[in-house]
Amino acid sequence: MLLDLFTKWFVFEKFEETGPVVLIPNVLGIICSENEGIVFGLAQGYNGIFVVLSFVALAAISWFYHSFNKSGFSTNIAFGMILSLVL
């Protein structure tokens, strides 16, 4: 998650004003764009709803985790990975 935040910060700091940067012509480039919705820009302008849904999902997953028979390290890792998707 920290790597994701760092790369987003880096791109917005370095490439926002310069425009697109071509790394490999016709193959790879970097362009700064902002997505205020969910995946592929869907539901832009509904951020508040997604914040509420994230907290509901976080509460539901946490409740399920505490009621689940925790049998070991792999279970903790699995629930941690699921929770990271909510964030």
C-alpha positions, 0 to 999 in steps of 0.5 A: 500500500505504501508503494502504491501511495508513493508511486501515485505521489511521484507521478503527480509531483513529476508528471502533472505539469509536463504532460505525457512522458514516453518511456518506450515509443508505442509501448510504454508511457506515463500520463498523469490523470485523476480518477475520482470514481471507482474502477475505470472511472465508474460512479464519479461523484459518489465518493461518500457512498463508497466511504460508507460502504467501505466502513460497512464492509470493514465492520462485517469482515471484522465481525466475521473474523472474530466469529471465525475459528482462527486456526493459524497463521494462514487464516490471519494472513487471509483475513488481512489480505481481504481487509486490505482490499477494503482500504 
